Amino acid sequence: MPGRTLPTFTLAEVESHTSKKSCFVTVGKNVYDVTDFLDSHPGGPELVLEYAGKDIGAILKDEASHAHTEAAYEVLADSHVGFLASGNAKAKPANGANGHAAVDGAGADGTWVHPRTGMSCEEDLSKDTDINSDYKTHKFLDLSRPLFPQVWLGGFSKDFYLEQVHRPRHYKGGQSAPLFGNFLEPLTKTPWWLIPICWLPPVAYGLHVSSEGLTVGGEVFCFAVGLFLWTIIEYFMHRFLFHLDGYLPDNRVGLTLHFTLHGIHHYLPMDKYRLVMPPTLFLALATPFWKLAHTVIFWDWHVATAVYCGGIFGYICYDLTHYFLHHQNLPLWWKQLKKFHLEHHFLDYELGFGVTSPFWDYVFGTEFASKSKSI
């Protein structure tokens, strides 16, 4: 099932398709090419052409005229060709010169909607997705079936996969959608409290051991250095490992690895049990850093251990912060951080890579510009 990336049309472009040779209609921000359906319409093609270039959302639900059945919506789903841009903006392809969607779009009620994600505000991340409608419209993943084999066997192009996986969905009140659908399923879920239980004791033990060769002040300094280094590692891992998007190989191996590592979080960002890193995966990532720390700081094992413990503590703070940014009402001084991170999900996944702090985004120019239409 090869995928495609859908373009964005101006209203003027849609209104230019009003003939039997090319007939477009809209429902909200979605654009449909119903040319092939004209002769099959039960009321004749003239009734469809009467609404050519216009929004047909109201007439579809008009009981006085004819309340359309589910079959009509299935025809529309099969005819979906793109999205409607707002105002008089020049039409841009969903994958422009930089591979990104146009920034503006118009929702069914006239509110601003981001065409890449289909969302306008933070609250949209928590609105339950209509599973059947979503699959019919986007032809991506069926949330009622295991996701891993669908990605592996889907035959999606990279552009289509990235466009869809960064269009967030919300599964049945925030529950976990099936990933494998078998005995492996429990291994894919990690509650937030498992992170401090697993990693705080090793950090405490490491600090105890390193204290044997360091003064209190020296150990605090080394720990702080490790904590600072973690903030850089966090930024670069999120930006260049988790979001290796443009450099992914255009094949099922690359796309499936991306989906398993981080894509599923952008696809289902409010899933409480696939938000923090499973301990086995973190152990695999942390082990090379242990070797690296003791190779770089070769002159003092105790210093290297204290720095490493500071880095691991930074990771613990990162995973807990990430969870609370998604699922808790935060104190005032954290609200801006929450807004910053959730904009990464519903506005632009190629900006806002800092989770515990936006500091490195400002350093490297990946912060969000001020947007009047964001939350």
C-alpha positions in Angstrom: 0.0 0.0 0.0 2.2 2.8 -1.2 1.7 6.1 0.6 1.5 9.7 -0.8 1.9 13.1 0.6 -1.1 15.3 0.1 -0.8 18.9 -1.2 -2.4 22.1 0.1 -4.7 24.2 -2.2 -5.8 27.8 -2.0 -9.6 28.5 -2.1 -9.1 30.0 -5.5 -7.6 26.8 -6.8 -10.4 24.7 -5.5 -13.0 27.1 -7.0 -11.4 26.7 -10.4 -12.3 23.0 -10.4 -16.0 23.2 -11.2 -16.5 21.3 -14.4 -17.2 17.7 -15.4 -13.5 17.3 -16.4 -12.4 18.3 -12.9 -14.7 18.8 -9.9 -13.4 19.6 -6.4 -15.4 20.0 -3.2 -14.3 20.6 0.4 -15.4 19.6 3.9 -13.7 21.9 6.3 -10.0 21.9 5.5 -10.1 18.7 3.4 -10.2 18.9 -0.4 -11.8 16.1 -2.5 -11.7 15.4 -6.2 -15.1 13.9 -7.0 -14.8 14.0 -10.8 -14.9 10.2 -11.2 -18.0 10.0 -9.0 -20.1 12.5 -11.0 -21.8 10.0 -13.3 -22.3 7.6 -10.4 -24.2 10.1 -8.1 -27.7 8.9 -7.6 -29.2 12.3 -8.2 -27.1 12.9 -11.3 -23.9 14.9 -11.9 -25.7 18.2 -12.0 -26.5 18.1 -8.3 -22.8 17.6 -7.5 -21.7 20.3 -10.0 -24.0 22.7 -8.2 -21.7 22.5 -5.2 -18.4 22.3 -7.2 -15.7 24.3 -5.6 -17.7 24.7 -2.4 -17.9 23.3 1.1 -20.5 20.5 1.2 -20.3 19.7 4.9 -23.8 21.3 5.6 -25.5 19.7 2.6 -24.2 16.2 3.5 -26.1 16.5 6.9 -29.2 18.4 5.6 -32.2 16.2 6.5 -34.5 18.4 4.4 -32.4 17.7 1.3 -31.0 14.2 1.8 -29.1 12.9 4.8 -26.2 11.1 3.2 -25.3 7.6 4.3 -21.9 6.2 5.3 -21.3 5.2 1.7 -21.1 8.9 0.7 -18.4 9.5 3.3 -16.5 6.4 2.0 -16.6 7.9 -1.5 -15.1 11.2 -0.1 -12.4 9.3 1.9 -11.3 7.6 -1.4 -11.4 11.0 -3.2 -9.2 12.9 -0.6 -6.6 14.9 -2.6 -5.3 17.5 -0.2 -6.0 20.3 2.3 -7.3 23.8 2.1 -5.0 26.7 2.9 -6.4 29.7 4.7 -6.9 33.2 3.3 -5.3 34.0 0.0 -2.1 32.2 0.8 -0.2 30.8 -2.2 -0.7 27.1 -2.5 2.2 25.0 -1.3 2.8 21.3 -1.6 2.5 19.4 1.7 6.2 18.6 1.1 7.7 21.9 0.0 11.3 22.7 -0.8 12.3 21.8 2.8 10.0 18.8 3.0 7.4 20.5 5.2 3.8 21.3 5.1 2.4 24.8 4.7 2.1 26.6 8.0 -1.6 27.7 7.8 -4.9 25.9 7.2 -8.6 26.5 7.9 -10.7 24.2 10.0 -14.4 23.5 9.4 -15.4 26.2 11.8 -13.0 28.8 10.4 -10.4 28.4 13.2 -6.7 28.1 12.4 -5.5 24.5 11.9 -2.0 23.4 11.2 -2.2 21.3 8.0 0.8 19.1 8.9 -0.7 17.9 12.2 -4.4 18.7 11.7 -4.4 20.5 15.1 -4.8 24.0 16.4 -4.0 23.8 20.1 -2.8 21.6 23.0 -6.2 20.2 23.8 -6.4 18.6 20.4 -3.8 16.1 21.5 -6.3 14.6 24.0 -9.3 14.4 21.7 -10.2 10.7 21.0 -9.5 9.7 17.4 -12.3 8.1 15.5 -10.4 5.0 14.6 -12.5 3.9 11.6 -12.7 7.4 10.1 -9.0 8.1 10.6 -8.0 4.9 8.7 -10.5 5.6 5.9 -9.3 9.2 5.5 -5.5 8.8 5.8 -4.9 5.1 4.7 -2.1 4.8 7.3 -2.5 2.6 10.4 -5.6 0.9 11.8 -5.5 1.6 15.5 -7.6 -1.4 16.3 -4.9 -3.8 15.0 -1.3 -4.3 16.0 0.8 -1.4 14.8 4.2 -2.9 14.4 3.3 -5.4 11.6 1.3 -2.7 9.8 4.4 -0.4 9.6 6.6 -3.3 8.6 4.2 -4.6 5.9 2.6 -1.3 4.9 4.9 -0.4 2.0 4.7 3.3 2.9 7.0 5.8 1.3 9.2 7.8 3.7 7.4 11.1 2.9 4.0 9.6 3.5 5.1 7.9 6.7 6.7 11.0 8.2 3.6 13.1 7.3 1.3 10.7 9.0 3.4 9.6 12.0 3.7 13.3 13.0 -0.1 13.8 12.7 -1.0 12.9 16.4 -3.8 10.6 17.3 -5.4 9.8 20.7 -6.4 6.2 21.4 -9.5 5.6 23.5 -8.9 8.0 26.4 -5.2 7.6 26.4 -4.9 3.9 26.6 -2.2 2.0 24.7 -3.0 0.9 21.2 -1.8 -2.6 20.4 1.8 -2.7 19.2 2.5 -6.4 18.8 -0.8 -7.9 19.9 0.9 -10.9 21.5 3.0 -12.0 24.5 5.5 -9.2 23.7 2.9 -6.5 24.4 3.6 -6.0 28.2 7.3 -5.5 27.4 6.5 -2.4 25.4 4.8 -0.6 28.3 6.7 1.3 31.0 5.0 3.2 33.9 6.7 6.4 34.8 7.5 5.4 38.4 9.7 2.5 37.2 12.3 5.0 36.1 13.3 6.4 39.5 13.0 2.9 41.1 15.4 1.4 38.5 18.0 4.2 38.3 18.1 6.2 41.5 19.7 3.3 43.5 22.6 2.9 41.0 23.2 6.7 41.0 23.3 6.7 44.8 25.7 3.8 44.9 27.9 5.4 42.2 28.1 8.6 44.2 28.9 6.6 47.4 31.8 4.8 45.6 33.1 8.0 44.0 33.0 9.9 47.3 35.9 7.6 48.5 38.3 9.4 46.2 36.8 12.9 46.2 36.0 15.7 48.6 32.4 16.7 49.0 32.9 19.9 47.0 34.8 18.0 44.3 32.0 15.4 44.0 29.3 18.0 43.8 31.2 19.8 41.1 31.7 16.6 39.0 28.0 15.7 39.5 27.0 19.2 38.3 29.3 18.8 35.2 27.6 15.5 34.4 24.2 17.1 34.8 25.1 19.9 32.5 26.5 17.5 29.9 23.2 15.6 30.0 21.3 18.7 28.8 23.5 18.7 25.6 23.2 14.9 25.2 19.4 15.2 25.6 19.2 17.9 22.9 21.4 16.1 20.4 19.8 12.7 20.9 16.3 14.1 20.5 17.3 16.1 17.4 19.7 13.8 15.6 18.7 10.3 16.8 15.0 10.3 17.6 14.3 12.8 14.7 16.6 11.3 12.1 13.6 11.9 9.9 15.1 13.4 6.7 18.0 10.9 6.7 16.0 7.8 7.2 16.4 5.1 4.5 13.3 4.9 2.4 12.6 1.3 3.3 10.6 -0.7 5.9 13.6 -1.4 8.1 14.4 2.3 8.6 10.8 3.3 9.0 10.0 0.5 11.5 13.0 1.3 13.6 12.0 5.0 13.6 8.5 4.1 14.6 9.6 1.8 17.4 12.1 4.2 18.9 10.2 7.5 18.7 7.6 7.6 15.9 5.0 5.8 18.0 5.3 8.6 20.7 4.6 11.3 18.0 1.8 9.2 16.6 0.2 8.6 20.0 1.7 11.3 22.2 -0.7 10.9 25.2 0.0 7.1 25.7 1.1 7.0 29.3 2.9 3.7 29.0 5.0 4.4 25.9 6.3 7.8 27.0 9.3 7.0 29.2 12.2 4.9 28.0 12.0 1.1 28.9 14.9 0.2 31.2 16.4 -2.4 28.8 16.6 0.2 26.0 18.2 2.8 28.3 20.7 0.3 29.6 21.7 -0.4 26.0 22.2 3.4 25.4 23.8 4.1 28.7 26.5 1.4 28.6 28.6 3.0 25.9 28.5 6.3 27.8 29.9 4.6 30.9 32.9 3.4 28.7 33.1 6.9 27.1 33.2 8.7 30.4 36.0 6.5 31.8 37.9 6.7 28.6 37.8 10.5 28.3 38.4 11.0 32.1 41.1 8.3 32.2 43.2 10.0 34.9 40.6 9.5 37.7 38.0 6.7 38.0 36.2 8.5 40.8 35.8 11.7 38.8 34.5 9.8 35.8 32.0 8.0 38.0 30.7 11.1 39.6 30.3 12.8 36.2 28.5 9.8 34.8 26.2 9.7 37.8 25.3 13.3 37.2 24.4 12.4 33.6 22.2 9.5 34.7 20.4 11.7 37.2 19.9 14.2 34.4 18.3 11.4 32.3 16.0 10.5 35.3 14.9 14.2 35.4 14.4 14.2 31.7 12.1 11.2 31.6 10.0 12.3 34.6 9.7 15.8 33.2 8.7 14.4 29.8 5.9 12.4 31.5 4.6 15.3 33.6 4.7 17.7 30.7 2.2 15.4 28.9 0.1 14.3 31.8 0.1 16.7 34.8 -1.1 20.2 35.6 2.2 21.9 36.4 3.2 24.8 38.6 3.3 28.2 37.0 7.0 28.2 36.4 6.7 24.9 34.4 3.7 25.9 32.3 5.8 27.6 29.6 8.0 24.5 29.4 4.9 22.4 28.9 3.7 24.8 26.1 7.1 24.6 24.5 7.2 20.8 24.4 3.6 20.3 23.3 4.1 22.7 20.4 6.8 20.3 19.3 4.0 17.7 18.9 1.2 19.7 17.4 3.0 22.5 15.6 6.4 21.5 14.3 8.4 18.4 15.1 11.6 19.9 13.7 11.7 22.6 16.4 11.7 22.5 20.2 14.0 19.5 20.9 14.7 20.5 24.5 12.5 18.7 27.1 14.0 19.6 30.5 15.0 23.0 29.2 14.7 25.0 25.9 18.2 26.5 26.5 20.0 24.6 23.6 17.1 25.3 21.2 17.9 29.0 21.7 21.6 28.3 21.3 21.2 26.4 18.0 18.2 28.3 16.6 15.5 25.6 16.9 13.2 27.5 19.2 9.6 28.4 18.2 9.1 31.8 16.7 6.3 33.8 18.4 3.0 32.6 16.8 -0.2 34.4 17.5 -2.1 31.3 16.4 -0.5 28.9 18.8 -1.7 28.4 22.4 
